[in-house]
Amino acid sequence: MEKINFFNSETNEDVEFYVVCDTKFQGGTYLLVTEEEDGDSDAYILREVKEENDGDLFYEMVDDDALLDALGNIFSELLDDVDVR
């Protein structure tokens, strides 16, 4: 499983996530990530953001409830054995 590092600006710490799945939705790319590689774990949905100036990619947490619901349904369909809530 692929890993990515995410910088939490609130705690000023790097956090490592495991990428479970990715999808494109309404022109954006989104990742479903977990804190643990195996077993039950908290999951997060990250939005890929491309810097206009230098083209660097970074990820930000999705916090819009309507978007989270829509993406949760998509990820649940993509992953038969996972319930995203």
ZITAVEN-V84847 format. One record per residue. N is the residue number from 0. RES is the residue in three letters. SS is DSSP state (h for helix, s for strand, l for the rest). Layout:
n->N res->RES ss->SS
n->N res->RES ss->SS
This chain:
n->0 res->MET ss->l
n->1 res->GLU ss->l
n->2 res->LYS ss->s
n->3 res->ILE ss->s
n->4 res->ASN ss->s
n->5 res->PHE ss->s
n->6 res->PHE ss->s
n->7 res->ASN ss->s
n->8 res->SER ss->l
n->9 res->GLU ss->l
n->10 res->THR ss->l
n->11 res->ASN ss->l
n->12 res->GLU ss->s
n->13 res->ASP ss->s
n->14 res->VAL ss->s
n->15 res->GLU ss->s
n->16 res->PHE ss->s
n->17 res->TYR ss->s
n->18 res->VAL ss->s
n->19 res->VAL ss->s
n->20 res->CYS ss->s
n->21 res->ASP ss->s
n->22 res->THR ss->s
n->23 res->LYS ss->s
n->24 res->PHE ss->s
n->25 res->GLN ss->l
n->26 res->GLY ss->l
n->27 res->GLY ss->s
n->28 res->THR ss->s
n->29 res->TYR ss->s
n->30 res->LEU ss->s
n->31 res->LEU ss->s
n->32 res->VAL ss->s
n->33 res->THR ss->s
n->34 res->GLU ss->l
n->35 res->GLU ss->l
n->36 res->GLU ss->l
n->37 res->ASP ss->l
n->38 res->GLY ss->l
n->39 res->ASP ss->l
n->40 res->SER ss->l
n->41 res->ASP ss->l
n->42 res->ALA ss->s
n->43 res->TYR ss->s
n->44 res->ILE ss->s
n->45 res->LEU ss->s
n->46 res->ARG ss->s
n->47 res->GLU ss->s
n->48 res->VAL ss->s
n->49 res->LYS ss->s
n->50 res->GLU ss->l
n->51 res->GLU ss->l
n->52 res->ASN ss->l
n->53 res->ASP ss->l
n->54 res->GLY ss->l
n->55 res->ASP ss->l
n->56 res->LEU ss->s
n->57 res->PHE ss->s
n->58 res->TYR ss->s
n->59 res->GLU ss->s
n->60 res->MET ss->s
n->61 res->VAL ss->l
n->62 res->ASP ss->l
n->63 res->ASP ss->l
n->64 res->ASP ss->h
n->65 res->ALA ss->h
n->66 res->LEU ss->h
n->67 res->LEU ss->h
n->68 res->ASP ss->h
n->69 res->ALA ss->h
n->70 res->LEU ss->h
n->71 res->GLY ss->h
n->72 res->ASN ss->h
n->73 res->ILE ss->h
n->74 res->PHE ss->h
n->75 res->SER ss->h
n->76 res->GLU ss->h
n->77 res->LEU ss->h
n->78 res->LEU ss->l
n->79 res->ASP ss->l
n->80 res->ASP ss->l
n->81 res->VAL ss->l
n->82 res->ASP ss->l
n->83 res->VAL ss->l
n->84 res->ARG ss->l
